[in-house]
């Protein structure tokens, strides 16, 4: 594996980690707000905030999760090639 490829993989891994943190944090906010609204009444702008946080969190999480599987598969393949050589 070349140094350029390794540095690119580390960069993607860093963005994946940030994307997962942001996406799951948005989902957590949505869940907390949902139960807060459930305890009261489902009126007001907080309903919009719940919907927006779920949508944006999902949009951020989708590529982050897919790319994390790709990075892990590439690392596993590298280890496998090193073991066979």
Residue, then its C-alpha position, 0 to 999 in steps of 0.5 A: x500500500x502506498x503512502x498516498x493511499x494510506x493517507x487518503x484512507x485515513x482522511x476518509x476514515x476521519x470524515x466517516x467518524x465525524x459524519x457518524x458523530x454528527x448524524x447520531x447526535x442529530x438522531x439523539x436530539x430528535x429522539x429527545x425532542x420527540x419524547x419531550x413533545x410526546x409528554x406535552x402536545x405535538x404543536x409548535x416549531x419543535x415538530x419541524x425541528x424533530x423532522x429536520x434533525x431526523x432527515x439531516x441525520x439520515x442524510x449524513x449517516x448514510x454515506x458515513x456508514x457505507x464508507x466505514x464499511x468500505x474502509x474496514x473492508x480495504x483494511x481487512x484486504x490489506x491485512x489478508x494480503x500481508x499475511x499471504x505474502 
